[in-house]
Amino acid sequence: MIPAMGEPAESFCKACSSLNLSRTDFELPASVPIDRFGKVVLVGTVASLKSNSPKCQLCRLILRALQLNQVRNPQSLRGSAKWELTRSTSTIEYGHLLRAATKKLVGSALYPMLKVPLAGRFYGIQLIDEKSTSSLLRGRLVDDEPDVAMLRGWIKRCQTEHGASCRQTYLHIHESPCDMLFIDAESECLVRLPSDTAYVALSYVWGGANKKMTLTSNLKQFMQLNGLLRRDLPKIISDALEVTNALDYRYLWVDAFCIVQNDDVSKKAMIESMDSVYGNAVITIIAASGGQANAGLSGWNKASRKPPGENVETIRPGFRIGLLPFFENELEDSPYSSRG
Protein backbone atom coordinates (compact mmCIF):
# COMPACT_ATOMS: atom_id res chain seq x y z
CA MET A 1 0.00 0.00 0.00
CA ILE A 2 1.25 3.47 -0.89
CA PRO A 3 1.05 6.78 0.99
CA ALA A 4 -0.89 9.40 -0.97
CA MET A 5 0.58 12.54 -2.46
CA GLY A 6 -1.01 15.74 -3.63
CA GLU A 7 -2.86 16.19 -6.89
CA PRO A 8 -0.35 17.88 -9.26
CA ALA A 9 -1.16 18.76 -12.84
CA GLU A 10 0.13 16.45 -15.55
CA SER A 11 3.75 17.23 -16.33
CA PHE A 12 5.93 15.21 -18.71
CA CYS A 13 9.12 15.88 -20.61
CA LYS A 14 9.06 15.55 -24.41
CA ALA A 15 10.26 11.93 -24.41
CA CYS A 16 7.75 10.77 -21.78
CA SER A 17 4.92 12.69 -23.47
CA SER A 18 5.54 10.63 -26.59
CA LEU A 19 4.23 7.55 -24.75
CA ASN A 20 0.72 9.08 -24.52
CA LEU A 21 0.11 7.17 -21.31
CA SER A 22 -3.45 6.57 -20.18
CA ARG A 23 -5.10 4.58 -17.43
CA THR A 24 -6.12 1.94 -19.99
CA ASP A 25 -2.44 1.26 -20.76
CA PHE A 26 -2.02 -0.03 -17.20
CA GLU A 27 -5.42 -1.72 -16.84
CA LEU A 28 -4.93 -3.99 -19.83
CA PRO A 29 -2.81 -7.14 -19.45
CA ALA A 30 0.72 -6.70 -20.74
CA SER A 31 -0.02 -9.17 -23.56
CA VAL A 32 -2.95 -7.16 -24.98
CA PRO A 33 -2.19 -6.62 -27.76
CA ILE A 34 0.36 -9.42 -27.90
CA ASP A 35 3.21 -7.28 -29.21
CA ARG A 36 3.20 -5.10 -26.08
CA PHE A 37 4.63 -7.71 -23.73
CA GLY A 38 8.33 -7.19 -23.03
CA LYS A 39 8.48 -4.23 -25.39
CA VAL A 40 11.05 -1.51 -24.71
CA VAL A 41 9.08 1.75 -24.86
CA LEU A 42 11.67 4.29 -23.76
CA VAL A 43 15.44 4.61 -23.33
CA GLY A 44 17.73 7.26 -21.89
CA THR A 45 20.56 8.07 -19.51
CA VAL A 46 20.61 8.64 -15.77
CA ALA A 47 21.84 12.17 -16.42
CA SER A 48 18.72 12.97 -18.46
CA LEU A 49 16.50 11.60 -15.70
CA LYS A 50 18.17 13.76 -13.08
CA SER A 51 17.86 16.78 -15.33
CA ASN A 52 14.18 16.20 -16.13
CA SER A 53 12.98 14.92 -12.75
CA PRO A 54 12.17 18.33 -11.22
CA LYS A 55 9.51 18.86 -13.92
CA CYS A 56 8.66 15.40 -15.30
CA GLN A 57 6.51 13.05 -13.25
CA LEU A 58 7.48 9.91 -15.13
CA CYS A 59 11.21 10.72 -15.04
CA ARG A 60 10.93 11.06 -11.25
CA LEU A 61 9.39 7.60 -10.95
CA ILE A 62 11.88 6.02 -13.34
CA LEU A 63 14.81 7.52 -11.42
CA ARG A 64 13.39 6.43 -8.07
CA ALA A 65 12.80 2.89 -9.37
CA LEU A 66 16.40 2.67 -10.60
CA GLN A 67 17.65 3.92 -7.23
CA LEU A 68 15.65 1.23 -5.44
CA ASN A 69 16.79 -1.44 -7.88
CA GLN A 70 20.44 -0.47 -7.38
CA VAL A 71 20.33 0.21 -3.62
CA ARG A 72 23.22 -2.22 -3.12
CA ASN A 73 25.19 -0.80 -6.02
CA PRO A 74 24.47 2.97 -6.07
CA GLN A 75 27.73 3.77 -7.89
CA SER A 76 26.22 2.19 -11.01
CA LEU A 77 23.87 5.19 -11.31
CA ARG A 78 26.50 7.41 -12.90
CA GLY A 79 25.21 10.05 -15.29
CA SER A 80 26.30 8.24 -18.44
CA ALA A 81 24.61 4.98 -17.43
CA LYS A 82 21.89 3.93 -19.88
CA TRP A 83 18.49 2.56 -18.96
CA GLU A 84 15.45 1.19 -20.73
CA LEU A 85 11.77 1.08 -19.85
CA THR A 86 9.97 -2.21 -20.58
CA ARG A 87 6.29 -3.09 -20.46
CA SER A 88 5.43 -6.22 -18.50
CA THR A 89 2.91 -7.66 -16.05
CA SER A 90 2.12 -5.56 -12.99
CA THR A 91 3.55 -6.54 -9.61
CA ILE A 92 6.13 -8.91 -11.02
CA GLU A 93 6.92 -10.57 -7.67
CA TYR A 94 3.46 -12.20 -7.74
CA GLY A 95 4.16 -13.96 -11.02
CA HIS A 96 3.25 -17.35 -9.52
CA LEU A 97 -0.38 -16.18 -9.33
CA LEU A 98 -0.68 -15.57 -13.04
CA ARG A 99 -2.71 -18.66 -13.81
CA ALA A 100 -5.29 -18.72 -16.57
CA ALA A 101 -8.07 -17.77 -14.14
CA THR A 102 -6.39 -14.52 -13.06
CA LYS A 103 -4.07 -13.62 -15.91
CA LYS A 104 -6.62 -11.41 -17.67
CA LEU A 105 -7.33 -9.55 -14.43
CA VAL A 106 -3.73 -8.49 -13.85
CA GLY A 107 -2.74 -5.22 -15.48
CA SER A 108 0.50 -3.86 -16.89
CA ALA A 109 3.48 -2.02 -15.48
CA LEU A 110 6.53 -0.22 -16.82
CA TYR A 111 9.83 -1.59 -15.52
CA PRO A 112 12.97 0.60 -15.64
CA MET A 113 16.28 -1.28 -15.78
CA LEU A 114 19.89 -0.19 -16.13
CA LYS A 115 21.67 -1.63 -19.14
CA VAL A 116 24.41 -3.22 -17.06
CA PRO A 117 25.10 -6.87 -16.11
CA LEU A 118 22.93 -8.29 -13.29
CA ALA A 119 20.76 -5.16 -13.11
CA GLY A 120 17.44 -5.89 -11.40
CA ARG A 121 14.04 -4.67 -12.55
CA PHE A 122 11.96 -5.29 -9.48
CA TYR A 123 10.30 -1.92 -8.96
CA GLY A 124 7.66 -1.31 -11.62
CA ILE A 125 5.55 1.75 -12.31
CA GLN A 126 1.88 0.81 -12.11
CA LEU A 127 -1.59 2.06 -11.23
CA ILE A 128 -2.20 3.34 -7.71
CA ASP A 129 -5.92 3.38 -6.97
CA GLU A 130 -8.09 4.58 -4.14
CA LYS A 131 -8.13 2.58 -0.92
CA SER A 132 -11.45 0.97 -1.89
CA THR A 133 -10.13 -0.68 -5.05
CA SER A 134 -10.95 -4.35 -5.55
CA SER A 135 -8.75 -4.79 -8.62
CA LEU A 136 -6.28 -7.66 -8.44
CA LEU A 137 -2.76 -6.77 -7.24
CA ARG A 138 -3.40 -3.05 -7.59
CA GLY A 139 -1.51 -0.46 -5.60
CA ARG A 140 -3.73 1.69 -3.39
CA LEU A 141 -3.50 4.70 -1.16
CA VAL A 142 -3.45 4.34 2.61
CA ASP A 143 -4.92 6.32 5.48
CA ASP A 144 -3.04 8.10 8.21
CA GLU A 145 -3.84 5.18 10.51
CA PRO A 146 -3.84 1.39 9.93
CA ASP A 147 -7.07 -0.09 8.59
CA VAL A 148 -7.59 -2.75 11.25
CA ALA A 149 -10.93 -3.86 9.81
CA MET A 150 -9.18 -4.69 6.55
CA LEU A 151 -6.54 -6.72 8.39
CA ARG A 152 -9.24 -8.66 10.25
CA GLY A 153 -11.00 -9.25 6.95
CA TRP A 154 -7.84 -10.68 5.38
CA ILE A 155 -7.37 -13.10 8.27
CA LYS A 156 -11.01 -14.19 8.17
CA ARG A 157 -10.86 -14.71 4.43
CA CYS A 158 -7.71 -16.79 4.79
CA GLN A 159 -9.33 -18.95 7.45
CA THR A 160 -12.67 -19.44 5.70
CA GLU A 161 -11.71 -19.56 2.00
CA HIS A 162 -8.09 -20.63 1.59
CA GLY A 163 -8.12 -23.84 3.60
CA ALA A 164 -4.97 -25.95 3.63
CA SER A 165 -3.35 -24.00 0.79
CA CYS A 166 -2.27 -21.27 3.21
CA ARG A 167 -0.66 -23.86 5.47
CA GLN A 168 1.62 -25.26 2.79
CA THR A 169 5.30 -24.77 3.52
CA TYR A 170 8.60 -26.50 2.93
CA LEU A 171 8.79 -26.94 6.73
CA HIS A 172 7.04 -29.80 8.46
CA ILE A 173 5.07 -27.95 11.12
CA HIS A 174 4.52 -30.06 14.21
CA GLU A 175 2.07 -29.34 16.97
CA SER A 176 3.27 -26.58 19.26
CA PRO A 177 4.81 -27.63 22.58
CA CYS A 178 2.23 -28.25 25.31
CA ASP A 179 1.55 -25.60 27.94
CA MET A 180 3.28 -22.75 26.18
CA LEU A 181 3.80 -19.38 27.83
CA PHE A 182 2.00 -16.41 26.29
CA ILE A 183 1.58 -12.76 27.17
CA ASP A 184 -2.08 -12.18 28.02
CA ALA A 185 -2.83 -8.81 26.41
CA GLU A 186 -5.84 -8.24 28.67
CA SER A 187 -4.46 -9.34 32.06
CA GLU A 188 -0.96 -8.04 31.21
CA CYS A 189 0.84 -11.08 32.53
CA LEU A 190 2.26 -14.41 31.41
CA VAL A 191 -0.08 -17.39 31.24
CA ARG A 192 0.37 -21.07 30.39
CA LEU A 193 -2.12 -22.34 27.85
CA PRO A 194 -2.68 -25.46 25.71
CA SER A 195 -0.93 -25.68 22.36
CA ASP A 196 -4.19 -25.27 20.42
CA THR A 197 -4.72 -21.74 21.75
CA ALA A 198 -5.24 -19.12 19.04
CA TYR A 199 -2.34 -16.69 19.31
CA VAL A 200 -0.31 -14.05 17.49
CA ALA A 201 3.49 -14.33 17.33
CA LEU A 202 6.08 -11.57 17.11
CA SER A 203 9.46 -11.80 15.41
CA TYR A 204 11.82 -8.83 15.79
CA VAL A 205 15.39 -7.65 16.31
CA TRP A 206 16.30 -7.57 19.99
CA GLY A 207 19.17 -5.11 19.80
CA GLY A 208 20.62 -3.63 22.96
CA ALA A 209 17.26 -2.38 24.23
CA ASN A 210 15.84 -5.83 25.00
CA LYS A 211 17.06 -6.04 28.61
CA LYS A 212 13.81 -7.14 30.22
CA MET A 213 13.09 -10.85 29.79
CA THR A 214 11.69 -13.87 31.59
CA LEU A 215 14.06 -15.65 34.00
CA THR A 216 13.47 -18.31 36.61
CA SER A 217 13.75 -15.54 39.23
CA ASN A 218 10.89 -13.42 37.82
CA LEU A 219 8.66 -16.02 36.17
CA LYS A 220 6.30 -16.19 39.15
CA GLN A 221 6.06 -12.38 39.28
CA PHE A 222 5.37 -12.12 35.54
CA MET A 223 2.54 -14.67 35.86
CA GLN A 224 0.69 -12.56 38.41
CA LEU A 225 -2.11 -10.22 37.28
CA ASN A 226 -0.52 -7.04 35.82
CA GLY A 227 2.89 -8.63 36.23
CA LEU A 228 3.86 -7.41 32.74
CA LEU A 229 2.43 -3.93 32.42
CA ARG A 230 2.39 -2.86 28.80
CA ARG A 231 3.89 0.52 29.59
CA ASP A 232 6.98 -1.16 31.02
CA LEU A 233 7.67 -3.33 27.99
CA PRO A 234 9.88 -2.49 25.00
CA LYS A 235 7.94 -0.39 22.49
CA ILE A 236 7.93 -3.05 19.79
CA ILE A 237 6.27 -5.54 22.18
CA SER A 238 3.74 -3.05 23.55
CA ASP A 239 2.80 -2.14 19.97
CA ALA A 240 2.44 -5.84 19.11
CA LEU A 241 0.09 -6.28 22.08
CA GLU A 242 -2.03 -3.42 20.75
CA VAL A 243 -2.15 -5.11 17.34
CA THR A 244 -3.12 -8.40 18.98
CA ASN A 245 -6.03 -6.72 20.77
CA ALA A 246 -7.07 -4.80 17.66
CA LEU A 247 -7.25 -8.06 15.67
CA ASP A 248 -9.54 -9.53 18.36
CA TYR A 249 -6.95 -11.92 19.79
CA ARG A 250 -5.79 -12.05 23.36
CA TYR A 251 -2.48 -13.92 23.44
CA LEU A 252 0.91 -12.92 22.05
CA TRP A 253 4.00 -15.11 21.84
CA VAL A 254 7.31 -13.25 22.18
CA ASP A 255 10.57 -15.15 22.60
CA ALA A 256 12.07 -12.82 25.23
CA PHE A 257 9.14 -13.41 27.58
CA CYS A 258 7.66 -16.72 26.50
CA ILE A 259 10.95 -18.60 26.77
CA VAL A 260 12.54 -18.73 30.23
CA GLN A 261 15.91 -17.45 29.13
CA ASN A 262 18.07 -19.04 31.85
CA ASP A 263 16.28 -22.40 31.94
CA ASP A 264 18.53 -24.33 29.57
CA VAL A 265 16.28 -27.39 29.31
CA SER A 266 13.03 -25.60 28.42
CA LYS A 267 14.90 -23.04 26.31
CA LYS A 268 16.47 -25.77 24.20
CA ALA A 269 13.10 -27.44 23.70
CA MET A 270 11.49 -24.17 22.60
CA ILE A 271 14.32 -23.22 20.24
CA GLU A 272 14.04 -26.63 18.58
CA SER A 273 10.29 -25.99 18.12
CA MET A 274 10.52 -22.46 16.72
CA ASP A 275 9.20 -23.51 13.31
CA SER A 276 6.09 -24.87 15.02
CA VAL A 277 5.69 -21.81 17.24
CA TYR A 278 5.58 -19.46 14.26
CA GLY A 279 3.92 -21.94 11.90
CA ASN A 280 0.96 -22.51 14.23
CA ALA A 281 0.35 -18.86 15.04
CA VAL A 282 -2.75 -17.25 13.52
CA ILE A 283 -0.37 -14.62 12.13
CA THR A 284 3.23 -13.66 12.80
CA ILE A 285 4.08 -9.97 13.06
CA ILE A 286 7.54 -9.35 11.58
CA ALA A 287 9.03 -6.06 12.74
CA ALA A 288 11.32 -5.80 9.73
CA SER A 289 12.35 -2.15 9.91
CA GLY A 290 13.13 -1.95 13.63
CA GLY A 291 16.78 -2.31 14.59
CA GLN A 292 16.06 -2.79 18.29
CA ALA A 293 13.21 -3.56 20.68
CA ASN A 294 12.30 0.06 21.41
CA ALA A 295 11.89 0.93 17.73
CA GLY A 296 8.18 0.14 17.79
CA LEU A 297 6.17 -1.29 14.90
CA SER A 298 6.69 0.99 11.93
CA GLY A 299 3.38 2.22 10.58
CA TRP A 300 1.28 1.16 13.55
CA ASN A 301 1.24 4.57 15.18
CA LYS A 302 0.44 7.65 13.12
CA ALA A 303 3.77 9.26 14.02
CA SER A 304 5.69 6.32 12.55
CA ARG A 305 3.80 6.07 9.26
CA LYS A 306 5.75 7.18 6.21
CA PRO A 307 4.85 10.71 5.06
CA PRO A 308 3.82 11.35 1.45
CA GLY A 309 6.90 10.67 -0.63
CA GLU A 310 8.29 10.56 -4.11
CA ASN A 311 6.81 7.22 -5.09
CA VAL A 312 3.36 8.30 -6.32
CA GLU A 313 2.40 10.74 -9.07
CA THR A 314 -1.10 11.90 -9.97
CA ILE A 315 -1.15 12.37 -13.73
CA ARG A 316 -4.71 13.60 -13.89
CA PRO A 317 -7.90 12.98 -11.85
CA GLY A 318 -8.55 9.24 -11.77
CA PHE A 319 -5.12 8.35 -13.13
CA ARG A 320 -2.37 7.87 -10.56
CA ILE A 321 0.81 5.82 -10.96
CA GLY A 322 3.63 4.91 -8.61
CA LEU A 323 6.02 2.31 -7.25
CA LEU A 324 4.97 -0.54 -4.98
CA PRO A 325 7.28 -1.89 -2.25
CA PHE A 326 8.95 -5.08 -3.45
CA PHE A 327 8.60 -7.36 -0.42
CA GLU A 328 11.55 -9.68 -0.98
CA ASN A 329 14.03 -6.83 -1.54
CA GLU A 330 12.64 -4.70 1.28
CA LEU A 331 13.03 -7.62 3.68
CA GLU A 332 16.55 -8.50 2.54
CA ASP A 333 17.69 -4.90 3.01
CA SER A 334 15.98 -4.44 6.38
CA PRO A 335 17.52 -4.55 9.88
CA TYR A 336 15.51 -7.74 10.44
CA SER A 337 17.58 -9.66 7.89
CA SER A 338 20.75 -9.02 9.89
CA ARG A 339 19.44 -10.48 13.16
CA GLY A 340 21.24 -13.43 14.73
C-alpha positions, 0 to 999 in steps of 0.5 A: 500500500502506498502513501498518498501525495497531492494532486499535481497537474500532468507534467511530462518531458518531451520523451515521456509525453511521446508515450501518450500514457493513459489509465487503460495502458495499465489496466490492460494485461501486458499481452494485450495486444500481444506485441506489447509484452516485453516491449522496450518503450523508452530509453535514456541516460541517468543524467537525463532523468536527473535533469528532467525529474524536477519537472517530469513526473514519469522521469521522477518515478523512473529515477526512483525505481532505478535507485531502489533497484540499485540500492546495493550498487548505487555507484552504477547510477552514474550520469552516463549509465543507460536505462530502458523502460519495458512493459510487462505484467504488474507486480512482477513478484506475484508472477506465480499467481498468473494462472489462466483464471487470473491472468486477464485480471492483472494489469501492466506495469513499466519496468525501468532497468539499467543496461548493465550486467545483473541489473534488477528490474523489481520496482515497476511503475503501475496504477495506484488506486483509491483505498477501496479498489478491488482490482487484483494486485493493484496499488492503493492509497493508505490512510493516516492510521492502519485499517484494522478492519481490513486486516481482520477481513484478510485473516477471516478470508484466509481462514474461511476460504483458503483452507490448507493452501495457506498452510503449505510450507517447505517446513514440516510444522509439528504441533506446538509444545504443550503448555506454552507461555503467552503474554495475556494482552488483557491481564498483562501477565504471562499465562500457560495455555494449551498448544491449540490456543489461538495466538499471534506471534512476534518476530523482531530484532532484539538489539541492545534495548531488550534487557527485560526478559523472563528468568526463573527468578521473575517467572512467578512475578510475571505470571501474576495479574498485571505482572507485565504492564504494557507501559513497562515493555519495550515499544515493539512488544507493547505495539504488538500487544495493541495489534493483537487486541485490535485483531480480536486476539488475546495472546501474544507469543514473544521469545524474550518473555515466552521462553525462560531465558536461563532455563537451559532445558526448556529453552532448548526445547522451545528453540528446537520448536521455533518452526512450530511456534511461528507456523501454528500462530494465527499470524506472525508480526515481523518487525522488519524495519526496527533495529532494536526492541524500542523501535516500535512497529513501523506504521502502527502509530500515526507518528511512525507512518511514512509521510507522502513521498516521491513514489506516487504521481497523480497524472490527472484525476482518476489516473495515478501511478507509482512504485509498490514496495517489493517485499523480498528486496525490502526484507533483505535490506531491512535490519531484520535480515541481519538479526542473529 
